[in-house]
Amino acid sequence: MSTAAAVARAIRTIPDFPKPGIQFKDITPVLASPTLTAEAVAALAAPFTEASATKVLGIEARGFILGPLLAQTLDAGFVPVRKENKLPHTTVQASYALEYGTGVIEMHADAITREDRVLIHDDVIATGGTAAAAADLVRSAGGTVVGYSFLLELGFLNGRAQLDDGLPFHSLVHVAE
């Protein structure tokens, strides 16, 4: 069985979480297996080994889980992007839309430099708003976005369309509906 198939099989759907009508994709069964986690990280890194990323930006909260492992695999630093008022130092922020609301994300103002080549990672891409806001943060700091990495893509929400055309995009698992 391929890594993508094994990950897809391990992900479970939780109905009506966090709100009625949302079909939440729970990746914790993937994380429960050290072998599957390692295989997933290797598969997420593979398309970006030649991208020369200097940083992997991981989006709160589940982007914090695989993001540092992905950064380590790519020999890059890790930058956490968090929800508003969660980081202790001077921050920059961007707004985003979710399939079930809106929000604000922040990163430390000094986390990205003009020399940085940044891979944006999150566990799931749904509407694409969070990843697009993360790209705005990278660019506002002078960094260059080199691609997008996701464990799971909810293709029916067309989040990919919110991101930069032409930049590498990789999702390990794609859910069409």
TORPA-4810 file (N, C-alpha, C, O; in nm, 3 decimals):
<nodes>
NODE_1_0.085_-0.118_0.000_0.000_0.000_0.000_0.089_0.124_0.000_0.189_0.129_0.072_M
NODE_2_0.055_0.224_-0.080_0.134_0.347_-0.086_0.117_0.425_0.044_0.023_0.404_0.120_S
NODE_3_0.210_0.516_0.068_0.200_0.602_0.186_0.072_0.684_0.182_0.003_0.696_0.283_T
NODE_4_0.040_0.741_0.066_-0.082_0.821_0.055_-0.205_0.738_0.088_-0.295_0.786_0.158_A
NODE_5_-0.210_0.617_0.039_-0.326_0.530_0.067_-0.332_0.494_0.215_-0.440_0.490_0.274_A
NODE_6_-0.217_0.467_0.276_-0.214_0.432_0.418_-0.258_0.551_0.504_-0.331_0.535_0.602_A
NODE_7_-0.213_0.672_0.467_-0.253_0.791_0.541_-0.403_0.814_0.523_-0.474_0.840_0.621_V
NODE_8_-0.452_0.804_0.400_-0.595_0.823_0.374_-0.679_0.726_0.456_-0.783_0.761_0.510_A
NODE_9_-0.633_0.605_0.463_-0.706_0.502_0.537_-0.707_0.530_0.688_-0.803_0.497_0.757_R
NODE_10_-0.598_0.591_0.739_-0.586_0.617_0.882_-0.667_0.739_0.927_-0.713_0.745_1.041_A
NODE_11_-0.685_0.837_0.839_-0.759_0.958_0.876_-0.905_0.923_0.900_-0.968_0.853_0.821_I
NODE_12_-0.958_0.973_1.012_-1.099_0.947_1.041_-1.179_1.076_1.033_-1.127_1.185_1.055_R
NODE_13_-1.305_1.061_1.001_-1.396_1.176_0.989_-1.482_1.185_1.114_-1.544_1.088_1.157_T
NODE_14_-1.484_1.306_1.171_-1.567_1.332_1.289_-1.680_1.426_1.244_-1.654_1.543_1.215_I
NODE_15_-1.804_1.377_1.238_-1.914_1.463_1.192_-1.949_1.573_1.292_-1.938_1.556_1.413_P
NODE_16_-1.990_1.687_1.236_-2.041_1.799_1.314_-1.941_1.856_1.414_-1.979_1.898_1.524_D
NODE_17_-1.813_1.859_1.375_-1.710_1.919_1.461_-1.627_2.014_1.377_-1.581_1.975_1.270_F
NODE_18_-1.605_2.136_1.420_-1.645_2.198_1.547_-1.785_2.256_1.545_-1.833_2.306_1.648_P
NODE_19_-1.851_2.252_1.430_-1.988_2.304_1.418_-2.071_2.205_1.337_-2.016_2.126_1.260_K
NODE_20_-2.203_2.209_1.352_-2.289_2.123_1.272_-2.262_2.141_1.122_-2.248_2.253_1.073_P
NODE_21_-2.255_2.030_1.051_-2.233_2.032_0.908_-2.088_2.017_0.865_-2.060_1.986_0.749_G
NODE_22_-1.994_2.039_0.959_-1.851_2.024_0.927_-1.814_1.877_0.946_-1.848_1.815_1.046_I
NODE_23_-1.743_1.823_0.847_-1.692_1.686_0.855_-1.542_1.695_0.884_-1.461_1.697_0.791_Q
NODE_24_-1.505_1.701_1.011_-1.367_1.723_1.054_-1.281_1.602_1.021_-1.319_1.488_1.049_F
NODE_25_-1.165_1.626_0.962_-1.070_1.520_0.927_-0.965_1.511_1.037_-0.883_1.602_1.052_K
NODE_26_-0.968_1.404_1.112_-0.882_1.383_1.228_-0.757_1.305_1.187_-0.766_1.190_1.145_D
NODE_27_-0.641_1.371_1.200_-0.515_1.306_1.161_-0.446_1.235_1.276_-0.340_1.175_1.257_I
NODE_28_-0.504_1.238_1.396_-0.435_1.177_1.510_-0.408_1.028_1.492_-0.309_0.980_1.546_T
NODE_29_-0.491_0.952_1.421_-0.453_0.812_1.398_-0.323_0.797_1.315_-0.249_0.701_1.333_P
NODE_30_-0.297_0.892_1.227_-0.171_0.890_1.152_-0.056_0.911_1.249_0.046_0.841_1.243_V
NODE_31_-0.072_1.008_1.338_0.033_1.042_1.433_0.058_0.933_1.536_0.166_0.926_1.595_L
NODE_32_-0.040_0.849_1.558_-0.025_0.740_1.655_0.073_0.633_1.608_0.121_0.553_1.687_A
NODE_33_0.102_0.633_1.480_0.195_0.536_1.424_0.327_0.604_1.388_0.331_0.685_1.295_S
NODE_34_0.435_0.573_1.460_0.563_0.636_1.426_0.609_0.603_1.284_0.671_0.686_1.218_P
NODE_35_0.579_0.484_1.238_0.617_0.446_1.103_0.540_0.525_0.999_0.599_0.576_0.904_T
NODE_36_0.408_0.536_1.016_0.327_0.609_0.920_0.360_0.759_0.923_0.362_0.824_0.819_L
NODE_37_0.386_0.813_1.042_0.426_0.953_1.052_0.556_0.977_0.976_0.566_1.073_0.900_T
NODE_38_0.655_0.892_0.996_0.784_0.907_0.926_0.766_0.894_0.775_0.826_0.970_0.700_A
NODE_39_0.685_0.801_0.731_0.660_0.785_0.587_0.587_0.907_0.531_0.617_0.951_0.420_E
NODE_40_0.491_0.961_0.607_0.418_1.078_0.562_0.510_1.199_0.549_0.502_1.273_0.451_A
NODE_41_0.597_1.220_0.647_0.690_1.332_0.642_0.785_1.318_0.522_0.811_1.415_0.452_V
NODE_42_0.835_1.198_0.499_0.923_1.176_0.383_0.849_1.205_0.252_0.906_1.264_0.160_A
NODE_43_0.724_1.164_0.244_0.644_1.188_0.123_0.611_1.336_0.106_0.604_1.386_-0.006_A
NODE_44_0.590_1.407_0.217_0.564_1.551_0.210_0.690_1.627_0.167_0.681_1.727_0.095_L
NODE_45_0.806_1.581_0.212_0.932_1.650_0.180_0.979_1.624_0.038_1.040_1.712_-0.024_A
NODE_46_0.951_1.507_-0.015_1.007_1.465_-0.144_0.991_1.568_-0.256_1.089_1.593_-0.327_A
NODE_47_0.875_1.628_-0.276_0.862_1.724_-0.388_0.941_1.854_-0.367_0.954_1.933_-0.461_P
NODE_48_0.992_1.877_-0.246_1.055_2.004_-0.215_1.204_1.993_-0.184_1.265_2.089_-0.137_F
NODE_49_1.263_1.878_-0.210_1.405_1.860_-0.178_1.496_1.951_-0.259_1.606_1.984_-0.214_T
NODE_50_1.453_1.993_-0.376_1.533_2.082_-0.461_1.488_2.228_-0.449_1.540_2.313_-0.521_E
NODE_51_1.394_2.259_-0.361_1.340_2.395_-0.350_1.431_2.488_-0.271_1.410_2.610_-0.271_A
NODE_52_1.531_2.433_-0.203_1.624_2.513_-0.122_1.552_2.597_-0.017_1.588_2.712_0.006_S
NODE_53_1.451_2.539_0.045_1.379_2.610_0.151_1.474_2.634_0.269_1.547_2.544_0.310_A
NODE_54_1.471_2.755_0.321_1.547_2.787_0.441_1.459_2.782_0.565_1.508_2.769_0.678_T
NODE_55_1.327_2.791_0.543_1.231_2.786_0.654_1.108_2.707_0.609_1.068_2.712_0.493_K
NODE_56_1.049_2.636_0.704_0.917_2.577_0.686_0.827_2.649_0.784_0.853_2.652_0.904_V
NODE_57_0.721_2.708_0.731_0.626_2.780_0.812_0.509_2.685_0.841_0.444_2.637_0.748_L
NODE_58_0.484_2.658_0.968_0.376_2.568_1.008_0.263_2.645_1.072_0.284_2.728_1.160_G
NODE_59_0.142_2.617_1.028_0.024_2.691_1.073_-0.043_2.619_1.190_-0.063_2.498_1.187_I
NODE_60_-0.077_2.697_1.294_-0.143_2.644_1.413_-0.273_2.575_1.376_-0.343_2.623_1.288_E
NODE_61_-0.305_2.472_1.436_-0.230_2.405_1.541_-0.165_2.278_1.486_-0.054_2.242_1.527_A
NODE_62_-0.231_2.212_1.396_-0.178_2.083_1.353_-0.062_2.096_1.255_0.009_1.999_1.232_R
NODE_63_-0.040_2.214_1.198_0.079_2.238_1.119_0.204_2.238_1.204_0.316_2.228_1.153_G
NODE_64_0.186_2.250_1.338_0.297_2.245_1.432_0.346_2.102_1.452_0.458_2.082_1.499_F
NODE_65_0.266_2.006_1.417_0.303_1.867_1.444_0.399_1.814_1.338_0.508_1.768_1.370_I
NODE_66_0.358_1.821_1.213_0.444_1.770_1.106_0.540_1.876_1.053_0.643_1.841_0.994_L
NODE_67_0.509_2.003_1.072_0.594_2.111_1.022_0.738_2.104_1.069_0.828_2.111_0.986_G
NODE_68_0.765_2.089_1.200_0.905_2.079_1.244_0.975_1.954_1.189_1.095_1.958_1.160_P
NODE_69_0.902_1.845_1.176_0.962_1.723_1.119_0.996_1.745_0.972_1.100_1.699_0.925_L
NODE_70_0.907_1.813_0.901_0.931_1.846_0.761_1.051_1.940_0.750_1.135_1.922_0.662_L
NODE_71_1.060_2.040_0.837_1.173_2.133_0.837_1.304_2.057_0.862_1.403_2.080_0.793_A
NODE_72_1.302_1.969_0.958_1.423_1.891_0.989_1.465_1.807_0.868_1.583_1.801_0.835_Q
NODE_73_1.370_1.744_0.804_1.398_1.661_0.686_1.458_1.745_0.573_1.545_1.698_0.500_T
NODE_74_1.411_1.869_0.559_1.459_1.958_0.453_1.578_2.043_0.496_1.623_2.129_0.421_L
NODE_75_1.629_2.020_0.617_1.741_2.097_0.672_1.709_2.246_0.671_1.790_2.328_0.626_D
NODE_76_1.592_2.279_0.721_1.544_2.417_0.725_1.501_2.451_0.867_1.480_2.362_0.949_A
NODE_77_1.487_2.579_0.895_1.433_2.623_1.022_1.282_2.612_1.021_1.219_2.596_0.916_G
NODE_78_1.224_2.620_1.139_1.078_2.613_1.152_1.026_2.745_1.208_1.082_2.801_1.302_F
NODE_79_0.916_2.795_1.148_0.851_2.918_1.192_0.706_2.886_1.226_0.630_2.844_1.139_V
NODE_80_0.667_2.904_1.353_0.527_2.883_1.388_0.442_3.005_1.352_0.482_3.119_1.377_P
NODE_81_0.327_2.979_1.295_0.226_3.083_1.271_0.109_3.047_1.360_0.055_2.936_1.354_V
NODE_82_0.072_3.143_1.444_-0.029_3.115_1.545_-0.149_3.206_1.532_-0.147_3.305_1.459_R
NODE_83_-0.254_3.170_1.603_-0.371_3.255_1.612_-0.333_3.381_1.690_-0.234_3.385_1.762_K
NODE_84_-0.414_3.483_1.673_-0.388_3.614_1.731_-0.360_3.609_1.882_-0.426_3.536_1.956_E
NODE_85_-0.261_3.686_1.925_-0.224_3.705_2.066_-0.169_3.580_2.134_-0.184_3.564_2.255_N
NODE_86_-0.106_3.491_2.059_-0.048_3.370_2.117_0.105_3.372_2.118_0.167_3.290_2.186_K
NODE_87_0.166_3.465_2.044_0.312_3.472_2.037_0.363_3.583_2.129_0.300_3.688_2.139_L
NODE_88_0.477_3.561_2.196_0.522_3.655_2.298_0.599_3.777_2.247_0.612_3.875_2.321_P
NODE_89_0.649_3.775_2.126_0.734_3.883_2.075_0.654_3.969_1.978_0.536_3.942_1.953_H
NODE_90_0.715_4.072_1.923_0.651_4.158_1.825_0.605_4.074_1.706_0.680_3.990_1.656_T
NODE_91_0.482_4.097_1.662_0.424_4.014_1.556_0.376_4.097_1.438_0.356_4.218_1.447_T
NODE_92_0.358_4.026_1.326_0.285_4.078_1.210_0.166_3.985_1.193_0.173_3.868_1.230_V
NODE_93_0.057_4.036_1.135_-0.063_3.954_1.126_-0.131_3.967_0.991_-0.110_4.062_0.916_Q
NODE_94_-0.215_3.867_0.964_-0.297_3.865_0.842_-0.430_3.801_0.876_-0.438_3.711_0.959_A
NODE_95_-0.536_3.848_0.810_-0.671_3.792_0.828_-0.695_3.682_0.726_-0.632_3.679_0.620_S
NODE_96_-0.786_3.591_0.758_-0.819_3.482_0.668_-0.962_3.439_0.690_-1.023_3.471_0.792_Y
NODE_97_-1.015_3.365_0.593_-1.151_3.310_0.603_-1.142_3.158_0.606_-1.061_3.098_0.536_A
NODE_98_-1.225_3.097_0.686_-1.238_2.952_0.694_-1.374_2.912_0.639_-1.459_2.997_0.614_L
NODE_99_-1.394_2.782_0.621_-1.525_2.737_0.574_-1.633_2.764_0.678_-1.752_2.762_0.646_E
NODE_100_-1.593_2.788_0.804_-1.692_2.809_0.910_-1.667_2.936_0.991_-1.709_2.943_1.107_Y
NODE_101_-1.598_3.037_0.934_-1.575_3.161_1.006_-1.455_3.238_0.954_-1.409_3.214_0.842_G
NODE_102_-1.406_3.331_1.036_-1.288_3.410_1.000_-1.193_3.413_1.118_-1.229_3.373_1.229_T
NODE_103_-1.072_3.460_1.093_-0.974_3.468_1.200_-0.853_3.549_1.160_-0.846_3.604_1.050_G
NODE_104_-0.756_3.555_1.250_-0.631_3.627_1.229_-0.517_3.534_1.268_-0.523_3.465_1.370_V
NODE_105_-0.411_3.534_1.186_-0.290_3.460_1.221_-0.175_3.558_1.236_-0.176_3.667_1.178_I
NODE_106_-0.075_3.518_1.314_0.041_3.601_1.338_0.168_3.519_1.335_0.167_3.398_1.358_E
NODE_107_0.278_3.586_1.307_0.411_3.528_1.323_0.500_3.637_1.383_0.468_3.755_1.375_M
NODE_108_0.610_3.597_1.441_0.706_3.695_1.491_0.756_3.780_1.375_0.786_3.729_1.267_H
NODE_109_0.766_3.909_1.399_0.806_4.003_1.294_0.946_3.973_1.240_0.977_4.007_1.126_A
NODE_110_1.031_3.912_1.321_1.168_3.883_1.278_1.190_3.737_1.236_1.304_3.694_1.223_D
NODE_111_1.083_3.663_1.216_1.095_3.520_1.185_1.142_3.492_1.042_1.205_3.389_1.016_A
NODE_112_1.112_3.582_0.952_1.145_3.565_0.810_1.229_3.685_0.766_1.199_3.799_0.801_I
NODE_113_1.334_3.658_0.690_1.418_3.765_0.635_1.406_3.766_0.483_1.347_3.676_0.424_T
NODE_114_1.462_3.865_0.421_1.460_3.876_0.274_1.533_3.760_0.207_1.506_3.730_0.091_R
NODE_115_1.623_3.697_0.276_1.698_3.584_0.220_1.622_3.452_0.229_1.660_3.354_0.166_E
NODE_116_1.516_3.449_0.307_1.446_3.322_0.332_1.360_3.277_0.215_1.289_3.355_0.151_D
NODE_117_1.369_3.147_0.191_1.286_3.076_0.095_1.197_2.984_0.179_1.247_2.895_0.247_R
NODE_118_1.066_3.006_0.173_0.975_2.949_0.272_0.876_2.852_0.209_0.807_2.884_0.112_V
NODE_119_0.870_2.733_0.267_0.769_2.633_0.234_0.658_2.647_0.338_0.684_2.639_0.458_L
NODE_120_0.535_2.666_0.292_0.420_2.678_0.382_0.357_2.541_0.398_0.324_2.475_0.300_I
NODE_121_0.339_2.500_0.525_0.283_2.368_0.554_0.167_2.378_0.652_0.170_2.455_0.749_H
NODE_122_0.065_2.299_0.624_-0.043_2.278_0.720_-0.093_2.136_0.701_-0.065_2.073_0.599_D
NODE_123_-0.165_2.086_0.798_-0.214_1.949_0.787_-0.321_1.937_0.681_-0.323_1.840_0.605_D
NODE_124_-0.413_2.036_0.676_-0.526_2.029_0.584_-0.542_2.162_0.511_-0.529_2.268_0.572_V
NODE_125_-0.569_2.155_0.382_-0.613_2.275_0.310_-0.760_2.255_0.279_-0.800_2.157_0.216_I
NODE_126_-0.840_2.351_0.324_-0.984_2.349_0.299_-1.016_2.461_0.200_-1.008_2.441_0.079_A
NODE_127_-1.051_2.579_0.250_-1.084_2.691_0.161_-0.960_2.764_0.111_-0.969_2.842_0.016_T
NODE_128_-0.846_2.741_0.173_-0.720_2.803_0.131_-0.691_2.937_0.195_-0.582_2.992_0.176_G
NODE_129_-0.784_2.990_0.272_-0.766_3.122_0.331_-0.649_3.131_0.427_-0.576_3.230_0.425_G
NODE_130_-0.630_3.031_0.511_-0.521_3.034_0.608_-0.386_3.029_0.539_-0.295_3.105_0.573_T
NODE_131_-0.372_2.940_0.442_-0.245_2.929_0.369_-0.217_3.056_0.289_-0.102_3.099_0.281_A
NODE_132_-0.318_3.116_0.230_-0.300_3.241_0.156_-0.257_3.353_0.250_-0.171_3.433_0.215_A
NODE_133_-0.316_3.359_0.369_-0.277_3.459_0.468_-0.133_3.435_0.513_-0.058_3.531_0.534_A
NODE_134_-0.094_3.310_0.529_0.045_3.278_0.566_0.141_3.326_0.458_0.248_3.379_0.490_A
NODE_135_0.105_3.307_0.332_0.189_3.356_0.222_0.200_3.508_0.228_0.307_3.563_0.201_A
NODE_136_0.092_3.576_0.262_0.096_3.721_0.277_0.194_3.761_0.387_0.268_3.859_0.373_D
NODE_137_0.195_3.686_0.498_0.289_3.715_0.606_0.433_3.700_0.559_0.518_3.785_0.588_L
NODE_138_0.461_3.592_0.486_0.597_3.568_0.435_0.639_3.684_0.346_0.749_3.738_0.361_V
NODE_139_0.554_3.721_0.253_0.588_3.828_0.158_0.602_3.964_0.228_0.688_4.044_0.192_R
NODE_140_0.516_3.989_0.328_0.526_4.117_0.399_0.658_4.129_0.473_0.706_4.240_0.498_S
NODE_141_0.718_4.017_0.509_0.848_4.016_0.576_0.963_4.016_0.476_1.080_4.024_0.516_A
NODE_142_0.932_4.008_0.347_1.036_4.010_0.244_1.081_3.874_0.198_1.168_3.865_0.111_G
NODE_143_1.025_3.767_0.255_1.064_3.632_0.216_0.999_3.589_0.085_0.911_3.656_0.032_G
NODE_144_1.045_3.476_0.034_0.994_3.419_-0.090_0.925_3.287_-0.059_0.984_3.199_0.003_T
NODE_145_0.801_3.273_-0.101_0.729_3.146_-0.087_0.775_3.054_-0.199_0.770_3.090_-0.316_V
NODE_146_0.820_2.932_-0.162_0.868_2.837_-0.263_0.769_2.724_-0.288_0.789_2.644_-0.379_V
NODE_147_0.662_2.716_-0.208_0.562_2.612_-0.231_0.472_2.593_-0.111_0.486_2.658_-0.007_G
NODE_148_0.377_2.500_-0.131_0.276_2.469_-0.031_0.270_2.318_-0.011_0.272_2.242_-0.108_Y
NODE_149_0.262_2.277_0.114_0.260_2.135_0.149_0.146_2.107_0.246_0.129_2.177_0.346_S
NODE_150_0.067_2.004_0.214_-0.046_1.967_0.300_-0.056_1.816_0.310_-0.032_1.745_0.212_F
NODE_151_-0.090_1.767_0.425_-0.115_1.624_0.441_-0.242_1.587_0.368_-0.249_1.482_0.303_L
NODE_152_-0.344_1.673_0.377_-0.477_1.642_0.324_-0.535_1.764_0.254_-0.531_1.875_0.307_L
NODE_153_-0.590_1.743_0.135_-0.657_1.848_0.061_-0.805_1.813_0.048_-0.841_1.706_-0.002_E
NODE_154_-0.891_1.905_0.093_-1.035_1.890_0.074_-1.068_1.956_-0.059_-1.110_2.072_-0.062_L
NODE_155_-1.051_1.883_-0.167_-1.060_1.937_-0.302_-1.194_2.001_-0.334_-1.199_2.095_-0.413_G
NODE_156_-1.300_1.953_-0.274_-1.434_2.006_-0.302_-1.451_2.149_-0.253_-1.546_2.217_-0.292_F
NODE_157_-1.360_2.197_-0.166_-1.366_2.335_-0.119_-1.277_2.428_-0.202_-1.278_2.549_-0.182_L
NODE_158_-1.202_2.372_-0.296_-1.123_2.447_-0.394_-1.026_2.547_-0.333_-1.005_2.655_-0.388_N
NODE_159_-0.966_2.512_-0.220_-0.870_2.600_-0.154_-0.746_2.628_-0.237_-0.684_2.733_-0.224_G
NODE_160_-0.710_2.535_-0.321_-0.594_2.549_-0.409_-0.606_2.677_-0.494_-0.505_2.740_-0.524_R
NODE_161_-0.727_2.713_-0.531_-0.749_2.831_-0.616_-0.713_2.961_-0.544_-0.691_3.063_-0.610_A
NODE_162_-0.707_2.960_-0.412_-0.671_3.080_-0.336_-0.521_3.104_-0.332_-0.476_3.211_-0.290_Q
NODE_163_-0.443_3.007_-0.375_-0.297_3.014_-0.365_-0.236_3.055_-0.497_-0.303_3.057_-0.600_L
NODE_164_-0.108_3.087_-0.494_-0.036_3.136_-0.611_-0.030_3.033_-0.722_0.015_2.920_-0.702_D
NODE_165_-0.075_3.075_-0.840_-0.056_2.990_-0.958_0.093_2.978_-0.986_0.168_3.074_-0.970_D
NODE_166_0.133_2.863_-1.025_0.271_2.844_-1.064_0.363_2.799_-0.952_0.471_2.746_-0.981_G
NODE_167_0.326_2.816_-0.827_0.411_2.767_-0.719_0.382_2.619_-0.695_0.268_2.576_-0.708_L
NODE_168_0.484_2.543_-0.660_0.461_2.401_-0.631_0.359_2.383_-0.518_0.363_2.452_-0.417_P
NODE_169_0.270_2.289_-0.538_0.163_2.256_-0.444_0.162_2.105_-0.430_0.158_2.033_-0.530_F
NODE_170_0.167_2.056_-0.307_0.164_1.911_-0.287_0.073_1.878_-0.170_0.089_1.931_-0.060_H
NODE_171_-0.023_1.791_-0.196_-0.102_1.733_-0.088_-0.088_1.582_-0.099_-0.100_1.525_-0.207_S
NODE_172_-0.060_1.520_0.014_-0.040_1.376_0.014_-0.169_1.301_-0.016_-0.170_1.204_-0.091_L
NODE_173_-0.278_1.348_0.044_-0.409_1.284_0.027_-0.507_1.390_-0.025_-0.509_1.503_0.022_V
NODE_174_-0.586_1.352_-0.122_-0.686_1.441_-0.181_-0.825_1.380_-0.160_-0.849_1.265_-0.197_H
NODE_175_-0.915_1.458_-0.100_-1.053_1.416_-0.081_-1.137_1.497_-0.177_-1.145_1.619_-0.164_V
NODE_176_-1.200_1.432_-0.274_-1.275_1.502_-0.378_-1.411_1.550_-0.331_-1.460_1.653_-0.378_A
NODE_177_-1.474_1.477_-0.239_-1.607_1.519_-0.192_-1.625_1.486_-0.047_-1.731_1.514_0.009_E
</nodes>
